[in-house]
């Protein structure tokens, strides 16, 4: 079962590469992570299920990135950082 919305990644990568400044690239990634992990907020009230699903979603995202965007290590590193920050932010609410 997909925990991420992988259809969005192609357009996110295009927006990321077209963004002229680091700040704009970061804004693209923050917005993208919220759209990619669209299912995670459903599990916030059940901490065990949230922990399980968020870990699975993060692994799924990492595998997908390594398969299709392996040539851009900076993109992979930055989007994974934002994904982990989003998961942490959701778990604190």
ZICORGI-V345015 format. One record per residue. N is the residue number from 1. PHI is phi in degrees with one decimal (* if undefined). PSI is psi in whole degrees, -180 to 180 (none if undefined). Layout:
N/PHI/PSI + N/PHI/PSI
This chain:
1/*/127 + 2/-72.8/129 + 3/-99.4/-11 + 4/-119.2/159 + 5/-100.0/90 + 6/-74.8/-14 + 7/-65.1/-26 + 8/-77.1/-26 + 9/-59.9/-38 + 10/-63.3/-45 + 11/-69.5/-33 + 12/-64.7/-43 + 13/-62.6/-41 + 14/-63.2/-46 + 15/-62.9/-40 + 16/-63.0/-45 + 17/-71.6/-27 + 18/-84.4/-16 + 19/-69.1/129 + 20/-78.9/-23 + 21/-125.2/157 + 22/-59.8/-40 + 23/-62.8/-42 + 24/-67.1/-36 + 25/-62.9/-42 + 26/-64.0/-42 + 27/-62.5/-39 + 28/-61.0/-44 + 29/-67.5/-40 + 30/-62.5/-47 + 31/-63.3/-41 + 32/-63.6/-42 + 33/-62.0/-40 + 34/-62.9/-36 + 35/-77.5/-37 + 36/-67.5/-43 + 37/-95.1/45 + 38/-63.4/-22 + 39/-87.2/-21 + 40/-59.8/-39 + 41/-58.9/-19 + 42/-63.2/-29 + 43/-99.9/4 + 44/-59.2/-36 + 45/-75.4/-19 + 46/-109.1/98 + 47/-61.5/-39 + 48/-66.9/-46 + 49/-66.4/-39 + 50/-61.8/-45 + 51/-61.1/-44 + 52/-64.0/-50 + 53/-67.5/-39 + 54/-67.8/-38 + 55/-65.0/-43 + 56/-63.1/-43 + 57/-64.1/-40 + 58/-64.8/-43 + 59/-64.9/-41 + 60/-63.7/-43 + 61/-63.0/-46 + 62/-60.9/-43 + 63/-62.8/-43 + 64/-63.8/-45 + 65/-63.0/-44 + 66/-66.3/-28 + 67/-77.3/-42 + 68/-108.9/-21 + 69/-122.5/28 + 70/-58.7/-25 + 71/-73.1/-16 + 72/-119.3/83 + 73/-64.2/-34 + 74/-64.8/-42 + 75/-61.0/-47 + 76/-60.2/-47 + 77/-62.5/-45 + 78/-69.8/-41 + 79/-72.1/-35 + 80/-66.4/-37 + 81/-61.4/-46 + 82/-66.4/-35 + 83/-65.6/-44 + 84/-65.4/-38 + 85/-65.1/-40 + 86/-65.7/-43 + 87/-62.2/-43 + 88/-64.9/-41 + 89/-60.8/-44 + 90/-66.1/-37 + 91/-70.3/-21 + 92/-84.8/-10 + 93/-87.7/none
